Amino acid sequence: MNALDNNYNKYQKYFSDDQFWGKLKRMARKAGIKIAYAALLLYYVLRNPATPKADRTKIIGALGYLILPTDLIPDFLPVVGYTDDLAAIMWALYSVAKNITPEVKIMAREKLGEWFQDYDSSDLEGMS
């Protein structure tokens, strides 16, 4: 485990399903559909019982950081507020990409469809 992995371990205590859904619903429109999609991919990979423990740890750390009320760059700052959250999410997504199944993608896109009735799936091109 490298230093970056250790940093994510300290954010695990901030993760819970209720806090994740509350935060993601509040931030989804402001932060953008791609961040919401990436977070949903991670969430559904986490819920897959076949996901290895090491990958679960990374996901919980990244999602815990997303939920953290006071992070490196405050979320209320226009444009840059979600930069650090995006970095954490993208690092975790890259780290666990092998666990993103077609079923995970379907669940994430269906949830986006509930929140963004007008979203175009082509907006997600190039993402897992």
C-alpha positions in Angstrom: 0.0 0.0 0.0 1.5 3.4 -1.0 1.2 6.8 0.7 -1.8 7.7 -1.4 -3.6 4.6 -0.3 -2.9 5.4 3.3 -4.4 8.9 2.9 -7.6 7.4 1.6 -7.8 5.1 4.6 -8.4 8.0 7.0 -11.5 9.1 5.0 -13.2 5.7 5.3 -14.8 6.7 8.6 -16.8 9.4 6.7 -18.5 7.0 4.3 -22.0 5.7 4.8 -24.7 4.9 2.3 -27.0 7.6 3.7 -24.4 10.3 3.6 -23.3 9.2 0.1 -26.8 9.4 -1.4 -27.5 12.7 0.3 -24.3 14.3 -0.8 -24.4 13.0 -4.3 -28.0 14.1 -4.9 -27.1 17.6 -3.6 -24.0 18.0 -5.7 -24.9 16.1 -8.9 -26.2 19.1 -10.8 -23.6 21.5 -9.6 -20.6 19.2 -10.0 -21.7 17.7 -13.3 -23.0 14.5 -14.7 -19.5 13.0 -15.2 -18.6 13.3 -11.5 -22.0 11.9 -10.5 -21.5 9.0 -12.9 -18.0 8.2 -11.7 -19.2 8.3 -8.1 -22.1 6.0 -9.0 -19.8 3.6 -10.7 -17.7 3.4 -7.6 -20.7 2.9 -5.4 -22.0 0.0 -7.4 -18.6 -1.6 -7.7 -18.4 -1.3 -3.9 -21.8 -3.1 -3.5 -20.6 -6.0 -5.7 -19.6 -8.9 -3.4 -17.0 -10.0 -5.9 -15.0 -6.8 -5.5 -11.7 -7.5 -3.6 -11.2 -6.0 -0.2 -8.3 -3.8 -1.3 -10.5 -2.2 -4.0 -13.3 -1.7 -1.5 -10.9 0.1 0.8 -9.9 2.5 -2.0 -13.6 3.1 -3.0 -14.7 3.8 0.6 -11.8 6.1 1.1 -12.6 8.1 -2.1 -16.3 8.2 -1.4 -15.6 9.2 2.2 -13.5 12.1 1.0 -16.4 13.1 -1.3 -18.8 13.1 1.7 -16.3 14.9 4.0 -17.9 18.3 4.9 -14.5 20.1 5.0 -12.1 19.0 2.4 -9.0 20.5 0.8 -11.0 22.8 -1.6 -14.4 23.8 -0.2 -17.2 22.7 -2.5 -19.0 26.0 -2.4 -16.2 27.7 -4.4 -17.4 28.1 -8.0 -15.7 25.9 -10.6 -12.8 24.7 -8.5 -14.9 23.5 -5.5 -15.2 20.0 -6.8 -11.7 19.7 -8.2 -10.3 17.7 -5.3 -13.4 15.5 -5.1 -13.0 14.8 -8.8 -9.3 13.9 -8.3 -10.2 11.4 -5.5 -13.0 9.9 -7.5 -11.0 9.5 -10.7 -8.0 8.0 -8.8 -10.3 5.4 -7.3 -12.1 4.8 -10.5 -8.8 4.2 -12.3 -7.6 1.9 -9.5 -10.7 -0.3 -9.6 -11.5 -0.1 -13.3 -11.2 -3.9 -13.7 -14.2 -4.3 -11.5 -16.6 -2.2 -13.5 -18.9 -4.6 -15.2 -21.6 -4.0 -17.7 -24.2 -4.4 -14.9 -22.5 -1.7 -12.8 -22.6 0.7 -15.8 -26.3 -0.1 -16.3 -27.1 0.6 -12.7 -25.2 3.9 -12.7 -26.8 5.1 -16.0 -30.3 4.2 -14.7 -29.7 6.2 -11.5 -28.5 9.2 -13.7 -31.7 8.8 -15.7 -33.8 9.2 -12.5 -31.9 12.4 -11.6 -31.3 13.8 -15.0 -34.3 13.0 -17.2 -32.8 15.1 -20.0 -29.3 13.7 -19.9 -27.7 12.3 -23.1 -25.7 9.1 -22.6 -23.2 10.4 -25.2 -22.1 12.9 -22.5 -20.5 9.9 -20.8 -18.4 8.8 -23.8 -14.9 7.9 -22.9 -15.8 7.0 -19.3 -15.8 3.4 -18.1 
